[in-house]
Amino acid sequence: MIDVVQQINAVRRQVGSRTIEAGEARTVTVSQTYPAAVEDLWDAVTNQERIPRWFSPVSGELKLGGRYQVEGNAGGVVERCDPPKSFAATWEFNGQVSWIEVRLTPEGDERTRFELDHIALVDDEGLAFWELYGPGAVGLGWDLAFIGLALHTAAGADVAVDPKEVEAWTMSDEGKRFIGLASERWRDANVDSGFATPEGAQAAADRTTAFYTGAEAPQQG
């Protein structure tokens, strides 16, 4: 279905911090270059008819000030939109609010880098969750979404990725290998950020890998 090592190496994963209007926050950044012109990639990630061809269906209004809902996942409000360059939105899930920022940067006529920041406030609950799972808790979710986008852009705008096929692959030996390798990369990014010791980052990565591969139920932080 997908070359595991190639996809692992195609994605750039970083962990950092910033100050936003709401306070101090931590950032998880994931990016990949896709074989698509910037206008085409913008359409892939913002067109409600096309998004389900590689991601979950999105209802609501994908426009400035509009409220959206990802099926079975988060919802929120579009806070900034500058087509075909960038957009930002709240990411509201399970009673918690974080933010996503997306940037598209052309890298030649038919190649575009897609970069996403997932931003969460630093508070007691968030720090406890970070101690348990580290950046891979959200990072791995985006890693798996990026696989869908990679398959879709490689196949063409009119080709849909079969979500059942992707789900089955995720639970296969190759899928679990991908999750394990991606989790290791998020572990390294966690250590590089200075937010965790190597031992703490490894323990968090082990918990995240186990959760995503179905080896254990998620712990409460």
NUKOL-748629 format. One line per 8 residues: number of its first residue (from 1); their letters; for each residue x, y, z of N, C-alpha, C. Coordinates in pm, 1 decimal. Each point is the difference from the previous one (the first is absolute). Layout:
# residues N
NUM) a) X/Y/Z/X/Y/Z/X/Y/Z; ...
# end
This chain:
# residues 221
1) midvvqqi) 82.6/-121.5/0.0/-82.6/121.5/0.0/86.0/126.5/0.0; 102.5/0.8/84.7/87.8/116.6/8.6/136.4/-45.7/48.3; 105.3/66.1/-48.3/136.2/-30.5/42.4/22.4/62.6/136.6; 9.0/-83.7/103.3/6.4/48.1/138.3/120.2/91.3/21.3; 118.4/-46.4/-38.1/121.5/78.1/25.9/-3.2/130.9/-78.4; -46.3/-6.3/-124.9/-7.7/122.3/-80.8/-92.9/102.4/64.2; -117.1/-44.1/49.4/-94.4/92.6/61.9/53.7/54.7/131.6; 63.8/-84.4/78.6/60.8/46.8/125.7/100.2/111.2/-28.2
9) navrrqvg) 84.8/-21.0/-100.1/104.8/97.0/-30.0/-52.9/123.8/-72.0; -117.9/-11.0/-62.5/-56.3/113.9/-73.5/-58.1/105.9/92.2; -31.0/-39.0/123.7/-66.8/89.8/93.4/100.9/64.0/94.7; -13.3/129.2/20.0/81.9/73.2/97.1/-82.7/20.6/125.9; 56.5/-36.4/114.8/-72.0/7.7/127.5/79.6/85.5/98.3; -67.2/101.5/58.5/66.4/91.1/92.9/-90.9/30.3/119.0; 62.4/30.2/111.2/-71.9/37.8/121.9/57.8/131.5/48.8; -87.0/92.2/39.6/47.9/129.6/45.8/-97.4/66.8/93.9
17) srtieage) 17.8/129.0/18.2/-88.3/77.2/88.0/-18.8/138.4/-59.2; -106.5/64.2/41.1/-24.7/138.2/-41.5/-97.9/63.7/97.8; -5.6/130.2/-4.5/-97.9/73.8/79.2/-111.7/45.2/-93.0; -123.4/-38.8/33.4/-116.0/42.5/-77.4/-86.9/89.0/88.3; -104.6/53.5/-56.4/-85.1/93.2/75.0/-54.6/-63.4/128.3; -27.2/-128.7/-5.6/-57.3/-68.8/116.1/104.8/-38.3/104.7; 130.3/7.7/-35.3/103.8/-32.1/96.9/113.5/-80.1/-61.3; 80.5/-63.6/86.5/111.8/-81.6/-46.1/-52.4/-131.1/-58.4
25) artvtvsq) 61.9/-42.7/-110.4/-48.5/-119.3/-68.6/117.0/-83.0/-51.1; -28.5/-127.7/-22.9/95.0/-89.0/-65.1/-50.8/-29.1/-141.5; 93.7/-22.9/-90.4/-35.9/-22.5/-139.1/54.7/-133.9/-48.5; -81.3/-68.6/-75.4/40.5/-119.9/-71.8/-12.7/33.5/-148.0; 111.2/-6.1/-73.2/1.4/38.4/-141.0/33.9/-119.8/-86.3; -81.5/-22.7/-101.7/21.4/-111.3/-92.0/-13.3/53.7/-141.9; 89.7/-41.2/-90.3/-4.5/52.3/-136.1/50.2/-104.5/-99.0; -48.4/13.7/-123.9/40.2/-89.9/-108.0/-21.2/71.1/-132.6
33) typaaved) 86.8/-28.3/-96.9/-15.8/54.3/-134.2/-75.6/-100.2/-86.5; -101.5/49.7/-71.9/-85.3/-85.4/-82.1/13.5/35.3/-147.6; -25.1/-97.2/-90.6/10.9/24.6/-143.9/-124.5/67.8/-54.6; -18.2/126.2/37.7/-118.5/75.8/-41.7/32.9/148.6/0.1; -58.3/72.2/-93.0/12.7/145.1/1.4/-72.5/55.8/120.5; 36.8/120.6/43.0/-54.4/54.9/123.6/-151.9/14.8/-7.6; -52.3/40.8/-115.6/-144.7/15.9/-12.5/-72.1/-133.8/11.6; 60.3/-105.8/-55.6/-60.9/-132.3/7.1/3.6/-54.2/142.2
41) lwdavtnq) 112.6/19.5/69.7/8.8/-48.9/137.6/-94.8/78.3/89.8; -13.1/129.9/-24.1/-97.0/80.4/75.8/-140.3/-55.8/-18.5; -33.8/-35.1/-122.8/-131.9/-57.2/-26.7/-16.0/-132.6/74.0; 106.2/-79.9/4.3/-6.6/-130.5/65.8/-29.3/12.4/149.0; 51.0/106.0/62.9/-13.3/11.2/146.0/-110.6/94.8/44.2; -68.3/66.2/-95.6/-105.7/94.2/38.7/-133.3/-23.8/-69.6; -1.8/-78.5/-105.6/-122.9/-26.8/-75.2/-76.7/-113.1/68.9; -120.2/29.5/49.8/-74.4/-98.9/76.4/-39.4/-122.5/-81.5
49) eriprwfs) -8.9/14.3/-132.2/-28.9/-116.3/-83.1/123.4/-88.6/-16.6; 116.7/60.8/8.4/123.7/-73.7/-24.9/65.2/-52.9/128.0; -16.2/67.9/112.2/63.9/-41.7/125.6/-27.2/-146.6/33.1; -124.4/-50.9/-16.3/-24.6/-140.8/34.1/73.1/-100.0/-88.6; 61.4/46.3/-107.2/76.0/-90.7/-86.0/133.2/-40.6/62.8; 38.7/70.9/109.5/124.9/-38.1/67.9/-10.2/12.3/152.2; -105.8/64.7/50.6/-15.0/28.2/142.9/-145.3/-26.1/36.2; -36.7/22.8/123.8/-138.6/-15.7/41.7/-86.7/111.7/-57.7
57) pvsgelkl) -129.1/-26.1/-24.6/-89.5/105.2/-48.3/-7.3/116.7/98.5; -14.5/120.7/-53.9/-8.5/121.2/81.3/-129.4/72.3/-35.4; -82.3/25.1/101.3/-123.9/74.2/-20.8/16.4/142.6/52.0; -100.8/84.0/-26.2/5.0/138.6/44.5/45.9/92.1/-111.3; 57.1/113.3/39.3/41.8/102.3/-95.8/150.8/21.9/8.2; 69.8/-37.7/-105.0/144.7/20.1/-4.7/30.2/135.8/-61.3; -28.9/103.1/78.7/27.5/137.4/-40.0/30.9/79.7/125.5; 53.3/120.0/-16.0/37.0/83.1/113.4/-119.7/18.7/93.7
65) ggryqveg) 18.2/-36.3/125.9/-106.5/11.2/97.9/-96.0/-116.7/1.5; 14.0/-91.7/-94.1/-89.6/-114.7/-6.6/35.4/-106.9/101.5; -101.6/-73.6/42.8/21.9/-112.8/91.3/-3.6/-129.6/-79.4; 96.3/-88.3/28.5/11.7/-126.4/-71.1/-3.0/-115.9/100.4; -20.7/-120.6/-51.2/4.9/-120.1/82.7/58.8/-114.2/-82.3; 110.7/-56.8/48.6/56.9/-118.7/-62.2/-75.7/-121.2/52.9; -48.9/-83.2/-88.6/-78.8/-115.7/41.6/80.3/-90.4/93.2; -56.2/-22.6/121.5/65.3/-86.5/96.2/122.6/59.0/65.7
73) naggvver) 20.4/130.7/-16.0/122.6/60.6/52.8/-31.9/139.9/50.8; 89.7/93.8/-21.4/-13.4/134.4/55.5/-86.4/89.7/-88.0; -41.8/110.1/57.9/-66.7/107.7/-71.8/64.5/130.5/40.2; -51.3/110.5/-52.6/57.2/128.3/38.2/-46.1/112.1/-90.4; 73.6/110.7/7.0/-33.4/120.2/-76.2/121.1/41.3/-82.7; -22.4/32.7/-125.0/106.9/50.3/-87.0/30.9/144.6/40.3; 121.0/23.6/47.1/36.7/131.7/51.4/80.7/83.9/-98.8; 63.2/-65.2/-95.8/78.3/74.0/-99.5/2.2/-79.9/-129.1
81) cdppksfa) -6.6/68.0/-113.2/0.6/-69.7/-128.6/62.8/89.1/-106.5; 108.0/-47.5/-61.9/70.5/75.8/-102.5/32.5/-94.2/-115.8; -100.5/-31.0/-84.2/22.9/-97.3/-107.9/95.5/54.9/-106.2; 85.7/-87.3/-58.6/17.4/-141.7/33.3/120.0/-22.1/91.4; 24.3/91.8/91.9/122.4/-2.6/78.8/-16.7/-60.6/139.7; -108.6/37.4/70.8/-7.0/-41.3/140.4/-141.2/12.9/54.5; -24.8/-73.1/108.5/-121.2/20.9/79.1/27.8/-43.1/143.0; -84.0/48.1/91.4/12.1/-34.7/140.8/-139.1/-20.3/56.5
89) atwefngq) -11.1/-90.6/97.5/-130.0/-31.2/58.8/17.4/-53.7/140.1; -105.3/12.6/79.5/0.5/-68.3/128.6/-20.3/-149.1/-25.3; 46.8/-80.6/95.6/-12.4/-146.7/-9.2/-58.5/-45.7/134.3; -131.8/-17.0/0.8/-73.2/-24.5/124.0/-40.4/-147.1/7.0; 51.8/-67.8/103.6/-24.7/-143.7/11.9/-2.3/-41.6/146.3; -102.3/-76.1/37.4/-9.7/-56.9/134.4/9.0/107.3/108.7; -62.3/114.9/-25.9/-3.4/106.6/98.3/124.9/85.7/4.9; 98.3/-29.4/-83.2/125.3/75.6/-2.3/10.7/80.1/-129.1
97) vswievrl) 64.5/116.1/9.0/19.8/84.7/-117.3/149.1/14.9/-28.8; 38.5/-33.9/-121.8/134.3/30.2/-49.2/-17.2/67.5/-135.8; 108.5/18.2/-72.8/-6.7/73.4/-126.5/83.5/-71.0/-104.9; -41.4/13.7/-125.7/82.6/-47.3/-110.7/27.9/116.8/-93.3; 120.1/1.2/-54.5/38.4/96.7/-102.1/61.5/-76.9/-115.7; -46.1/26.3/-121.0/46.7/-69.2/-119.5/64.1/100.0/-94.8; 116.3/-36.9/-54.7/69.9/84.0/-97.1/35.7/-83.6/-122.5; -22.4/54.2/-118.9/37.0/-65.1/-124.9/107.2/83.7/-69.1
105) tpegdert) 111.2/-63.6/-33.5/112.5/70.5/-60.6/41.7/-70.1/-128.0; -9.6/67.3/-116.0/41.6/-63.5/-125.4/149.4/-34.3/2.8; 30.2/-118.0/-53.8/139.4/-42.1/-16.6/18.6/-47.5/-144.0; -15.8/93.2/-93.1/0.4/-33.6/-141.4/-142.2/4.7/-54.3; -13.5/-23.3/-131.7/-130.4/14.1/-64.5/-102.3/-101.7/49.0; 42.5/-121.5/27.4/-94.2/-106.0/34.1/32.7/-67.1/132.2; 59.4/74.4/92.3/30.4/-53.6/133.0/-28.9/108.0/103.7; -61.9/-41.8/111.1/-38.7/95.2/104.0/21.2/-62.9/136.4
113) rfeldhia) 61.1/77.4/90.0/16.8/-46.9/137.4/-122.0/38.1/82.4; -56.5/-99.7/65.7/-114.2/16.5/90.8/54.3/-7.0/142.4; -16.3/107.9/75.2/51.9/6.0/136.8/-113.8/32.2/95.6; -11.4/-78.3/105.9/-108.2/16.9/96.3/57.5/12.3/141.5; -41.1/104.8/70.0/29.7/15.9/142.4/-124.2/-37.6/79.8; 16.5/-84.6/99.7/-106.9/-26.5/96.9/46.3/61.4/131.7; -77.1/94.7/51.2/42.6/86.0/110.9/-91.8/-22.3/119.9; 59.4/-26.4/115.8/-79.7/-24.1/120.1/57.5/80.2/116.0
121) lvddegla) -88.6/58.5/80.3/42.5/76.9/116.1/70.3/-88.7/102.0; 94.7/59.5/70.3/69.0/-69.2/107.9/-78.5/22.7/129.0; -67.3/-104.2/47.7/-68.3/5.8/128.8/22.9/-132.5/71.3; -52.0/-12.9/122.3/28.2/-120.0/78.5/-48.2/-126.3/-70.1; -121.3/5.0/-55.2/-54.7/-117.1/-67.5/80.1/-34.3/-124.7; 34.8/104.3/-76.5/76.6/-22.7/-121.3/138.8/-53.9/28.2; 64.0/51.0/105.3/133.6/-48.1/35.1/-4.1/-144.5/45.4; -104.0/-36.6/76.0/-14.2/-137.8/46.2/-17.1/-94.5/-119.2
129) fwelygpg) -79.2/42.1/-98.0/-20.3/-82.1/-119.2/129.9/-12.1/-79.2; 74.2/111.5/-10.3/127.9/-0.5/-71.5/97.5/-95.7/67.7; 4.2/1.6/134.0/88.6/-90.9/71.7/-31.3/-145.0/-34.9; -128.4/-31.7/-14.5/-41.3/-137.5/-29.2/29.2/-39.1/-145.0; -34.1/86.2/-94.4/0.6/-39.5/-140.8/93.4/79.9/-89.5; 44.6/117.9/43.4/88.6/79.4/-82.8/-67.0/53.7/-125.4; 78.8/58.7/-91.5/-56.6/62.9/-119.8/-60.7/-98.8/-97.9; 37.9/-126.6/10.2/-53.3/-99.7/-91.0/-148.9/-22.7/14.3
137) avglgwdl) -57.7/40.1/111.1/-143.9/-18.6/20.4/-79.4/66.1/-111.8; 37.7/123.4/-35.3/-64.7/65.7/-114.1/82.6/-17.7/-127.5; 132.6/-8.2/15.8/86.4/-10.3/-116.4/-27.6/-123.4/-83.8; -22.0/-114.3/65.4/-25.9/-122.6/-73.8/-132.7/6.2/-75.3; -98.9/67.1/59.9/-126.5/16.9/-69.8/18.7/75.1/-131.1; 81.1/106.2/4.1/26.7/74.5/-122.6/87.1/-80.6/-95.5; 92.9/-78.3/53.5/80.3/-88.3/-84.6/-89.5/-90.5/-84.6; -100.9/-57.3/61.9/-90.3/-90.3/-71.6/-84.8/76.1/-101.3
145) afiglalh) -40.7/122.4/34.0/-74.2/81.9/-96.5/87.8/34.3/-119.9; 127.7/25.2/24.1/91.6/33.8/-108.5/16.1/-116.3/-97.3; -13.7/-123.6/49.2/5.1/-115.6/-89.8/-115.5/6.8/-99.1; -119.6/30.2/51.1/-115.3/13.0/-88.0/20.9/105.3/-105.7; 56.6/114.2/39.6/23.7/108.4/-95.3/107.2/-39.9/-100.9; 100.5/-74.6/44.5/104.5/-46.6/-91.8/-57.8/-94.0/-105.2; -84.0/-92.8/42.4/-61.9/-93.2/-94.0/-91.6/73.3/-97.3; -74.9/97.4/51.2/-94.9/73.8/-83.2/70.9/85.6/-104.5
153) taagadva) 100.4/75.6/40.4/69.3/87.5/-94.7/78.1/-80.5/-103.4; 47.6/-116.7/39.4/72.4/-84.2/-95.8/-94.4/-60.3/-103.5; -123.6/-29.0/42.6/-96.5/-66.1/-88.4/-75.0/97.8/-89.4; -20.9/123.7/46.9/-72.8/98.8/-79.8/-120.0/54.0/73.3; -42.7/120.3/-37.9/-103.4/72.9/73.5/-132.7/-73.5/6.5; -31.8/-80.3/-100.8/-130.0/-67.1/-3.9/1.2/-136.6/67.0; 116.3/-42.1/49.9/12.8/-133.5/58.5/-14.0/8.3/151.4; -89.9/-81.6/54.3/-22.4/-3.9/144.4/78.4/-114.7/63.0
161) vdpkevea) 53.8/25.7/116.9/67.1/-103.1/78.1/-107.2/-75.2/78.9; 2.9/-132.1/-3.6/-98.6/-80.6/71.6/32.3/2.2/148.9; -84.5/63.3/84.6/30.8/9.2/143.2/8.7/-136.0/68.0; -78.4/-96.5/-47.0/6.1/-133.8/59.7/133.1/-67.0/-32.3; 50.1/25.3/-119.4/129.8/-55.5/-38.0/111.4/61.2/84.0; -8.1/132.2/20.9/100.7/67.2/83.5/-6.2/-51.8/143.7; -120.9/-14.8/53.4/-15.2/-49.1/136.8/56.7/-140.9/14.1; -27.8/-85.1/-99.9/52.5/-136.5/3.7/152.3/0.3/-7.1
169) wtmsdegk) 54.8/88.2/-84.8/145.5/9.2/-10.7/61.4/47.1/131.3; -65.1/94.1/67.7/52.3/53.0/125.6/17.2/-110.7/103.9; -89.8/-98.2/-0.7/6.1/-109.0/95.5/81.6/-119.2/-50.1; 53.0/10.9/-122.8/85.1/-106.2/-53.3/140.7/10.9/58.8; 83.6/-99.9/-27.9/137.7/4.5/48.9/73.9/122.4/-54.7; -23.8/32.8/-129.1/65.4/115.6/-59.3/-51.4/129.5/62.6; -130.2/7.0/24.2/-56.5/118.4/63.6/54.4/20.0/140.2; 8.5/-108.6/75.3/54.2/10.0/135.5/148.5/35.9/-1.9
177) rfiglase) 68.9/-47.4/-102.3/141.2/38.7/-16.3/10.0/150.2/-22.8; -87.8/51.9/-85.9/-1.1/144.1/-24.8/-25.7/76.5/129.3; -99.6/-40.0/76.8/-33.1/68.2/124.8/119.1/-2.9/95.3; 66.0/-114.8/9.9/115.5/-9.6/87.9/113.1/91.9/-41.3; 28.5/6.0/-130.1/108.0/85.8/-48.1/-34.7/147.7/15.0; -126.0/36.2/-31.1/-41.2/139.4/16.2/5.0/41.1/146.6; -39.6/-91.0/88.7/3.6/28.5/143.0/143.9/24.9/46.2; 94.1/-74.1/-56.6/141.2/23.3/33.3/44.8/139.4/-43.5
185) rwrdanvd) -47.4/43.9/-115.9/36.5/134.5/-47.2/-59.6/108.0/90.9; -123.5/-21.8/47.1/-59.3/96.3/93.5/72.0/-4.3/134.9; 45.5/-116.8/39.5/82.5/-9.6/121.5/124.3/85.6/-13.7; 67.9/-11.3/-113.4/122.7/78.4/-21.7/-30.2/149.6/-1.4; -111.6/38.3/-63.9/-37.1/141.8/-3.0/-31.1/50.7/140.1; -58.8/-84.1/83.4/-30.9/35.7/138.4/128.8/27.0/77.7; 98.4/-86.2/-17.8/129.3/18.9/67.6/69.2/125.7/-52.3; 0.9/16.9/-131.5/65.8/116.9/-60.4/-61.3/131.1/48.7
193) sgfatpeg) -129.7/-2.0/31.1/-67.6/121.5/46.3/42.6/40.7/140.3; 54.5/-95.2/76.8/36.5/27.2/138.3/-114.9/-18.3/97.3; -116.0/-44.7/-48.6/-116.3/-18.2/86.4/0.8/-133.4/73.8; 87.8/-91.2/-39.5/0.9/-131.9/62.5/141.0/-56.0/3.2; 27.6/-81.9/99.6/124.9/-74.5/2.8/-10.7/-116.1/-98.6; 113.4/-57.1/-42.0/-9.0/-116.8/-88.3/-84.1/-112.8/59.2; 13.3/-20.8/131.7/-76.8/-107.5/63.6/-149.7/32.0/1.1; -32.5/125.1/33.0/-140.0/40.5/2.8/-61.7/-1.5/-138.3
201) aqaaadrt) 76.5/45.2/-100.4/-50.3/1.3/-137.1/-22.8/-141.4/-51.8; 88.2/-91.7/37.6/-16.1/-138.4/-44.0/-124.2/-63.1/62.4; -20.9/25.8/129.0/-118.0/-56.1/67.2/-128.5/53.5/-62.0; -1.8/129.9/-30.6/-118.1/60.1/-62.3/-22.8/-58.9/-138.7; 108.7/-15.8/-76.5/-11.8/-56.9/-134.2/-50.6/-143.3/4.9; 45.6/-77.0/98.6/-46.6/-138.9/13.5/-150.0/-4.4/26.4; -49.7/90.2/84.9/-143.6/2.8/29.0/-80.0/38.2/-124.6; 52.0/100.4/-73.5/-70.4/45.0/-119.8/-2.8/-109.6/-106.0
209) tafytgae) 112.8/-66.8/-20.8/5.9/-109.5/-96.5/-98.5/-109.7/37.2; -3.2/-34.4/127.5/-91.3/-104.7/45.7/-145.1/39.0/-23.7; -31.9/126.5/24.5/-137.9/44.8/-21.3/-38.7/-6.8/-147.0; 85.8/53.0/-86.8/-33.6/4.7/-142.4/-1.9/-138.4/-64.8; 72.7/-94.8/56.2/0.3/-134.8/-56.4/-102.1/-90.5/67.3; -75.4/55.3/95.2/-104.2/-78.0/66.6/50.0/-92.7/107.7; 123.3/24.6/47.6/58.6/-90.5/99.7/-50.9/27.3/140.6; -52.2/120.9/25.0/-50.4/30.6/133.5/-101.0/114.9/-9.8
217) apqqg) -84.2/12.2/101.0/-94.4/111.1/6.1/73.9/126.7/39.6; -46.9/119.1/-43.2/66.8/124.3/38.0/-10.0/25.5/149.4; 109.5/52.2/56.5/-0.5/35.0/140.2/-57.9/140.8/18.3; -54.1/24.3/115.8/-54.2/131.4/30.0/106.6/84.6/66.7; 22.9/119.1/-56.3/100.2/88.5/56.4/-60.5/113.6/77.2
# end
